[in-house]
Amino acid sequence: MRSRLFPYWFWALLALPGLAVLNSLIGATDAEAVHAALHPTGEFAARFLIIAMMASPLALIFKGWRGPRWLQKNRRHLGVAAFFYALAHTVLYLIDLGTLQKVLADLPEFYIWTGWIAFLIFVPLAVTSSDYFVRRLGRSWKTLQRTTYAAAVLALLHWATLHDWGGLTGALVHFVPLGLLEAYRVWYWYLRPRPARAA
């Protein structure tokens, strides 16, 4: 049985990195504080997205283990947390640049527009994350949720290509485990040899 305090304690846990970022901004007087907060918000958006996406393949590998099953039940919380960190990342980016002219000048850069598209994919996923939309959309809800894969690929490209591919190592450290788990999932459901049925 779930604790009556759930999901409040879980949300408090997910909010801890954000509180640390907020604390670094409170009382800051230079623009560098905003710029420095960009990276942790973006990284935690990616981390929570990755953890949410790992739930299903982990449950497939560790059948009967409660950990992955618990993640599966609560991945919507992780997905919404990923969105809010991505939102904070976007807002800080806009504040850091300061003007619409600079934002538009940045837009053609590969590492910028991949980030924008990933964020735009996040928006409908977050908006439809409640039980109401799950019931309302029916099977269409799962179809919409599959766009998470596109957001993950774009987030990987966004992170990896920062500062002339300077973010490649960090991006691979985070995304390669997810890629391997998803590859196993594809193999398990579609490619693995299956015993021949008796005639």
KAURCOR-V166119 format. One record per backbone hydrogen bond with DSSP energy under -0.5 kcal/mol. CO is the residue of the C=O (numbers start at 0). NH is the residue of the N-H. Records with the same first field share a line. If there is no record, write none. Layout:
CO: NH / NH
This chain:
2: 5
4: 7 / 8
6: 10
7: 11
8: 12
9: 13
10: 14
11: 15
12: 15
14: 18
15: 19
16: 20
17: 21
18: 22
19: 23
20: 24
21: 24 / 25
24: 27
29: 32 / 33
30: 34
31: 35
32: 36
33: 37
34: 37 / 38
35: 39
36: 40
37: 41
38: 42
39: 43
40: 44
41: 45
42: 46
43: 47
44: 48
45: 49
46: 50
47: 51
48: 52
49: 53
50: 54
51: 54
52: 56
53: 57
54: 58
55: 59
56: 60
57: 61
60: 62
61: 64
64: 68
65: 69
66: 70
67: 71
68: 72
69: 73
70: 74
71: 74
73: 76 / 77
74: 78
75: 79
76: 80
77: 81
78: 82
79: 83
80: 84
81: 85
82: 86
83: 87
84: 88
85: 89
86: 90
87: 91
88: 92
89: 93
90: 94
91: 95
92: 96
93: 97
98: 102
99: 103
100: 104
101: 105
102: 106
105: 108
108: 111 / 112
109: 113
111: 115
112: 116
113: 117
114: 118
115: 119
116: 120
117: 121
118: 122
119: 123
120: 124
121: 125
122: 126
123: 127
125: 128
129: 133
130: 134
131: 135
132: 136
133: 137
136: 139
137: 140 / 141
138: 142
139: 143
140: 144
141: 145
143: 146
144: 147
145: 148
146: 150
147: 151
148: 152
149: 153
150: 154
151: 155
152: 156
153: 157
154: 158
155: 159
156: 160
158: 161
159: 166 / 167
160: 163 / 164
161: 165 / 166
164: 167
166: 170
167: 171
168: 172
169: 173
170: 174
171: 175
173: 177
174: 178
175: 179
176: 180
177: 181
178: 182
179: 183
180: 184
181: 185
182: 186
183: 187
184: 188
185: 189 / 190
186: 190 / 191
